[in-house]
Amino acid sequence: QVQLVESGGGLVQAGGSLRLSCAVSGIISSIGTMDWYHQAPGKQREWVAGITSTSTTNYADSVKGRFTISRDNAKKMVYLQMSSLKPEDTGVYYCNANVKVTFTYANYWGQGTQVTVSS
């Protein structure tokens, strides 16, 4: 069974930094695109950043220049370095990955990690 587990969330003051991590476990052939999503309180989940298997990255306009996504294929990890945090960055951050198990890719979500940015 494939599992994604996020960590690294917490409470930080505005302007501060946090680094989120997401570990993929299970019997896996390969991992494709990996993404981070953000769900603010009372709002829908929104895409934040993505990274392909060859490390091409993309970001939502709201986080460009502040967040950096990276991955370690050997460790089956994806990271989100968040800097210059704003109160509106508060919410739950979810890891998402396209994972190949045997012959097909399937999409998986982690359980989320809470980030709270105080003003």
Beta strands, then each sheet from edge to edge (+ up, - down):
strand 1: 3-7
strand 2: 10-13
strand 3: 18-25
strand 4: 30-39
strand 5: 45-51
strand 6: 57-59
strand 7: 67-72
strand 8: 77-82
strand 9: 91-101
strand 10: 104-109
strand 11: 113-118
sheet 1: 1+ 3- 8+ 7-
sheet 2: 2+ 11+ 9- 4+ 5- 6+
sheet 3: 2+ 11+ 9- 10+
end
